[in-house]
Amino acid sequence: MGISHINEALAHIEGLTQQNTVLVDDLSTSAGALELQAGAVADAMRVFRLSRHDGVDTPDAVALRREMKRQRPATPVSPEMHSKPPRLAASPAQPRTS
Protein backbone atom coordinates (compact mmCIF):
# COMPACT_ATOMS: atom_id res chain seq x y z
CA MET A 1 0.00 0.00 0.00
CA GLY A 2 1.60 3.17 -1.15
CA ILE A 3 1.17 6.82 -0.38
CA SER A 4 -1.10 7.24 -3.39
CA HIS A 5 -3.54 4.70 -1.90
CA ILE A 6 -3.51 6.55 1.41
CA ASN A 7 -4.16 9.85 -0.39
CA GLU A 8 -7.07 8.29 -2.28
CA ALA A 9 -8.54 6.90 0.95
CA LEU A 10 -8.20 10.27 2.70
CA ALA A 11 -9.80 12.06 -0.26
CA HIS A 12 -12.68 9.57 -0.16
CA ILE A 13 -13.10 10.06 3.60
CA GLU A 14 -13.06 13.86 3.08
CA GLY A 15 -15.80 13.57 0.45
CA LEU A 16 -17.93 11.44 2.76
CA THR A 17 -17.41 13.92 5.59
CA GLN A 18 -18.61 16.77 3.35
CA GLN A 19 -21.67 14.77 2.29
CA ASN A 20 -22.48 14.05 5.93
CA THR A 21 -22.16 17.76 6.76
CA VAL A 22 -24.69 18.63 4.05
CA LEU A 23 -27.05 15.90 5.25
CA VAL A 24 -26.83 17.10 8.86
CA ASP A 25 -27.58 20.68 7.77
CA ASP A 26 -30.60 19.49 5.77
CA LEU A 27 -31.79 17.40 8.69
CA SER A 28 -31.46 20.35 11.05
CA THR A 29 -33.49 22.58 8.72
CA SER A 30 -36.17 19.91 8.34
CA ALA A 31 -36.34 19.38 12.10
CA GLY A 32 -36.89 23.11 12.66
CA ALA A 33 -39.67 23.21 10.06
CA LEU A 34 -41.27 20.12 11.57
CA GLU A 35 -41.17 21.68 15.03
CA LEU A 36 -42.99 24.76 13.72
CA GLN A 37 -45.62 22.62 12.01
CA ALA A 38 -46.11 20.50 15.13
CA GLY A 39 -46.66 23.67 17.16
CA ALA A 40 -49.25 24.90 14.66
CA VAL A 41 -51.07 21.56 14.80
CA ALA A 42 -51.00 21.61 18.61
CA ASP A 43 -52.45 25.13 18.60
CA ALA A 44 -55.20 24.07 16.20
CA MET A 45 -56.03 20.99 18.28
CA ARG A 46 -56.50 22.95 21.51
CA VAL A 47 -60.14 23.65 20.66
CA PHE A 48 -61.03 19.94 20.52
CA ARG A 49 -61.87 17.87 23.56
CA LEU A 50 -61.67 14.10 23.61
CA SER A 51 -63.44 13.70 26.96
CA ARG A 52 -65.20 15.87 29.52
CA HIS A 53 -62.03 16.25 31.56
CA ASP A 54 -59.71 17.18 28.71
CA GLY A 55 -58.84 20.82 28.53
CA VAL A 56 -61.25 22.01 31.18
CA ASP A 57 -59.28 25.24 31.47
CA THR A 58 -59.04 25.60 27.70
CA PRO A 59 -61.96 27.33 26.00
CA ASP A 60 -63.77 25.35 23.33
CA ALA A 61 -64.54 26.57 19.81
CA VAL A 62 -67.85 28.17 20.84
CA ALA A 63 -66.22 30.09 23.69
CA LEU A 64 -63.41 31.24 21.41
CA ARG A 65 -65.95 32.49 18.84
CA ARG A 66 -67.89 34.38 21.52
CA GLU A 67 -64.67 35.96 22.75
CA MET A 68 -63.79 37.05 19.21
CA LYS A 69 -67.23 38.64 18.83
CA ARG A 70 -66.81 40.49 22.12
CA GLN A 71 -63.43 41.86 21.07
CA ARG A 72 -64.60 42.95 17.61
CA PRO A 73 -66.60 46.18 17.55
CA ALA A 74 -70.12 45.74 16.24
CA THR A 75 -70.55 47.35 12.86
CA PRO A 76 -74.04 48.10 11.62
CA VAL A 77 -74.97 46.25 8.46
CA SER A 78 -76.58 48.40 5.82
CA PRO A 79 -79.46 46.99 3.75
CA GLU A 80 -77.37 47.45 0.61
CA MET A 81 -74.96 44.79 1.83
CA HIS A 82 -77.73 42.17 1.77
CA SER A 83 -79.02 43.03 -1.69
CA LYS A 84 -77.76 41.23 -4.74
CA PRO A 85 -75.29 43.08 -6.95
CA PRO A 86 -76.78 44.44 -10.17
CA ARG A 87 -76.48 42.20 -13.20
CA LEU A 88 -74.50 43.47 -16.12
CA ALA A 89 -76.14 43.31 -19.51
CA ALA A 90 -74.43 41.00 -21.93
CA SER A 91 -72.83 42.84 -24.81
CA PRO A 92 -73.54 41.59 -28.34
CA ALA A 93 -70.87 39.46 -29.90
CA GLN A 94 -68.51 41.37 -32.13
CA PRO A 95 -67.68 39.83 -35.51
CA ARG A 96 -64.11 38.64 -35.85
CA THR A 97 -61.86 40.13 -38.44
CA SER A 98 -58.89 38.08 -39.54
Backbone as a ProteinNet text record, in pm:
[ID]
protein_1_A
[PRIMARY]
MGISHINEALAHIEGLTQQNTVLVDDLSTSAGALELQAGAVADAMRVFRLSRHDGVDTPDAVALRREMKRQRPATPVSPEMHSKPPRLAASPAQPRTS
[TERTIARY]
86.1	0	90.6	74.6	160.3	91.7	167.6	117.3	-0.1	1.2	-109.8	-241	-234	-354	-404.3	-312.1	-350.7	-415.1	-358.5	-415.8	-555.8	-574.5	-706.8	-807.4	-765.6	-853.7	-890.1	-792.5	-819.9	-912.2	-893.9	-980.5	-1123.5	-1135.3	-1267.7	-1335.1	-1257.2	-1310	-1351.8	-1273.9	-1306.3	-1437.4	-1455.7	-1580.2	-1700.1	-1684.4	-1792.9	-1825.2	-1720.2	-1741.1	-1819.6	-1788.4	-1860.7	-2006.1	-2029.2	-2166.7	-2245	-2181.3	-2247.7	-2280.9	-2191.8	-2216.5	-2339.8	-2352.9	-2469.1	-2596	-2589	-2705.3	-2747.6	-2651.3	-2682.8	-2747.6	-2697.4	-2758.2	-2902	-2924.6	-3059.8	-3151.8	-3100.7	-3179.2	-3214.4	-3121.3	-3145.6	-3254	-3248	-3349.1	-3485.5	-3490.6	-3617.4	-3674.1	-3587.7	-3634.3	-3694.5	-3633.4	-3688.5	-3824.3	-3838.9	-3967.3	-4073	-4034	-4127.1	-4172.3	-4081.3	-4116.6	-4219.2	-4202.1	-4299.3	-4435.6	-4435.6	-4561.6	-4630.4	-4553.8	-4611.5	-4673	-4608.8	-4665.6	-4795.7	-4801.7	-4924.7	-5037.3	-5005.5	-5107.3	-5154.2	-5062	-5099.7	-5189.8	-5159.1	-5244.5	-5383.9	-5390.2	-5519.9	-5600.3	-5533.9	-5603	-5652.5	-5610.1	-5649.8	-5800.1	-5870.2	-6013.9	-6094.1	-6031.8	-6102.8	-6086.4	-6191.9	-6187.4	-6221.1	-6142.8	-6167.3	-6255.2	-6257.2	-6344.4	-6385	-6472.4	-6520.2	-6408.4	-6308.2	-6203.3	-6084.5	-6080.7	-5971	-5987.4	-5884.3	-5883.5	-5991.6	-6020	-6125.3	-6093.3	-5966.9	-5928.3	-5915.5	-5919.3	-5903.6	-6041.2	-6064.4	-6195.5	-6219.5	-6345.5	-6377.4	-6403.4	-6437.8	-6454.1	-6564.6	-6674.2	-6784.9	-6739.9	-6669.2	-6621.9	-6521.9	-6435.7	-6340.8	-6412.9	-6517.2	-6595.1	-6665	-6723.1	-6788.7	-6688.6	-6570.1	-6466.5	-6425.3	-6414.1	-6378.9	-6487.3	-6613.7	-6723.3	-6720.3	-6687.3	-6680.7	-6568.6	-6457	-6342.7	-6361.4	-6439.2	-6460.4	-6573.8	-6551.7	-6660.4	-6773.5	-6894.6	-7011.6	-7024.4	-7036.4	-7055.1	-7195	-7269.2	-7404.4	-7399.3	-7490.4	-7497	-7603.1	-7562.5	-7657.8	-7739	-7862.9	-7946.3	-7883.6	-7799.8	-7736.8	-7644.7	-7589.3	-7496.2	-7568.2	-7697.5	-7773.2	-7834.9	-7842.2	-7902.4	-7804.6	-7860.6	-7775.6	-7712.5	-7591.8	-7529	-7605.2	-7605.4	-7678.1	-7613.5	-7697.5	-7647.7	-7604.2	-7497.9	-7449.9	-7512.6	-7554.7	-7613.6	-7504.7	-7539.4	-7442.5	-7427	-7306	-7283.1	-7292.3	-7343.2	-7354.2	-7215.7	-7213.3	-7086.6	-7038.4	-6911.6	-6851.2	-6798.6	-6821.3	-6767.6	-6616.4	-6556.2	-6410.5	-6361.8	-6251.9	-6186.5	-6049.2	-6019.6	-5889.2	-5806
-116.8	0	122.8	201.8	317.5	444.9	550.4	681.9	723.6	686.8	724.5	660.3	537.2	470.1	542.3	582.8	654.9	788.5	857.7	985.3	965.8	859.1	829.3	801.5	723.1	690.1	815.8	901.7	1026.6	1118.5	1124	1205.6	1151	1019.1	956.6	987.6	975.5	1006.4	1153.2	1242.4	1385.6	1410.7	1343.6	1356.8	1309	1195.9	1143.6	1239.3	1296.8	1392.4	1514.6	1563.4	1677.5	1640.9	1521.8	1476.7	1468.2	1415.1	1405.1	1542.7	1639.5	1775.6	1834.1	1814.1	1863.2	1794.9	1663.9	1590	1636.5	1662.1	1709.8	1848.1	1935.6	2068.2	2057	1970.5	1948.8	1893.7	1799.3	1739.8	1843.9	1930.4	2035.1	2131.5	2169.9	2258.5	2191.1	2065.2	1991.1	1976.4	1952.8	1938.4	2069.1	2181.9	2311.1	2336.3	2303.9	2321.3	2228.9	2107.3	2011.8	2058.8	2115.9	2167.8	2280	2369	2476.5	2420.6	2322	2261.8	2189.4	2120.4	2050.4	2149.9	2263.6	2367.1	2422.1	2440.4	2489.8	2387.6	2260.7	2156.3	2152	2162.2	2161.2	2279.6	2396.1	2513.2	2490.7	2431.7	2406.6	2302.6	2206.1	2098.8	2139	2253.8	2294.9	2315.7	2341.3	2365.4	2236.3	2121.4	1994.2	1928.1	1862.4	1786.8	1642	1551.9	1410	1351.3	1413	1369.9	1492.6	1473.5	1587.1	1651.9	1574.7	1624.6	1682.9	1663.7	1717.7	1867.3	1938.9	2082.4	2161.1	2129.7	2201.2	2349.7	2383.6	2523.8	2588.6	2508.6	2560.4	2586.4	2705.8	2732.6	2648.9	2611.4	2535.5	2631	2576	2657	2761.1	2722.9	2817.1	2933.1	2902.8	3008.9	3099.3	3041.6	3123.5	3216.3	3165.6	3248.5	3361.9	3332.3	3437.6	3544.5	3501.4	3596.3	3684.9	3625.8	3704.6	3809.2	3769.1	3864.1	3977.1	3944.6	4048.7	4147.5	4099.2	4185.8	4270.4	4223	4294.8	4394.8	4520.7	4617.8	4584.4	4601.6	4573.7	4681.2	4640	4735.5	4716.1	4824.8	4810.1	4763.7	4677.9	4625.1	4702.3	4762.7	4839.7	4746.5	4785.6	4698.9	4672.4	4764.7	4745.1	4623.8	4590.9	4478.6	4346	4340.2	4216.6	4203.4	4310.9	4303.4	4242.3	4184.7	4123.2	4231.9	4208.9	4307.9	4316	4431.7	4444.3	4356.8	4303.5	4220.2	4310.2	4273.1	4347.2	4289.2	4376.1	4330.5	4270.9	4164.1	4099.7	4185	4205.8	4283.6	4192	4243.4	4158.8	4116	3999.1	3946.2	4030.8	4058.8	4137.2	4041.3	4070.6	3982.9	3986.8	3872.6	3864.4	3906.9	3976.9	4012.8	3950.3	3874.9	3807.6	3862.5
0	0	0	-103.2	-115.3	-70	-78.4	-37.6	-124.4	-250	-338.7	-292.5	-242.3	-190.1	-64.6	19	140.9	103.6	6.2	-38.6	-96.3	-173.3	-228.4	-117.1	-17.4	94.8	172.6	197.4	269.7	189.5	59.2	-26.4	-22.6	-23.4	-15.9	118.7	226	359.7	367.2	309.8	308.5	233.5	120.8	44.5	123.8	191.9	275.5	390.8	449.5	558.8	509.8	391.4	335.5	305.8	254.2	229.1	359.4	462.8	593	648.9	629	676.4	608.8	479	405.2	455.5	476.1	525	664.2	750.5	885.7	879.6	792.4	776.5	726.9	628.4	576.5	685.3	761.4	868.8	975	1006.6	1104.9	1056.5	930	872.1	873.1	835.3	833.8	974.4	1071.6	1209.7	1260.6	1225.3	1265.8	1203.1	1074.9	1006.2	1066.3	1096.7	1156.8	1294.9	1370.4	1502.9	1491.7	1393.1	1372.4	1331.6	1244	1201.5	1315.9	1398.1	1512.8	1610.4	1629.1	1715.6	1660.5	1527.9	1465.5	1480	1463.6	1480.5	1625.7	1719.3	1861.4	1894	1838.2	1859.9	1802.3	1683.6	1620.1	1697.8	1757.2	1828.2	1966.7	2015.8	2150.7	2165.1	2056.5	2066.4	2073.1	2048.1	2051.8	2188.2	2230.6	2356.1	2326.1	2381.7	2360.9	2470.5	2587	2695.6	2776.2	2871.6	2951.9	3032.4	3067.6	3156.5	3080.6	2950.6	2870.6	2853	2882.1	2852.9	2921.7	3047	3118.5	3125.4	3138.6	3146.7	3009.2	2905	2769.8	2710.4	2658	2599.9	2475.1	2453.1	2333	2216.6	2101.5	1980.7	1997.5	2064.6	2083.6	2172.7	2279.8	2369.1	2297.9	2216.3	2141.3	2043.9	1978	1884.2	1958.1	2073.9	2152.1	2195.3	2234.4	2275.1	2157.6	2039.3	1920.8	1892.2	1906.7	1882.6	1984	2109	2212.4	2184	2132	2106.8	1981.9	1886.1	1760.7	1780.1	1741.6	1755.3	1659.3	1707.5	1624.3	1518.2	1394.8	1286	1230.2	1215.9	1161.9	1016.8	981.6	846.3	770.8	661.7	582.3	494.2	460.1	375.1	239.6	191.3	61	60.5	177	182.5	161.5	193	177	38.5	-35.7	-168.5	-266.6	-372.1	-473.9	-558.9	-607.4	-695.2	-826.5	-890.3	-1016.7	-1123.7	-1210.4	-1320.1	-1434.5	-1496.8	-1611.9	-1737.8	-1825.6	-1951.2	-2038.7	-2104.4	-2193.2	-2317.8	-2360.7	-2480.9	-2601.2	-2714.3	-2833.7	-2882.7	-2939	-2989.6	-3106.3	-3106	-3213.1	-3319.4	-3446.9	-3551.5	-3552.9	-3579.4	-3584.8	-3722	-3718.6	-3844.2	-3845.2	-3948.1	-3954.3	-4065
[MASK]
++++++++++++++++++++++++++++++++++++++++++++++++++++++++++++++++++++++++++++++++++++++++++++++++++

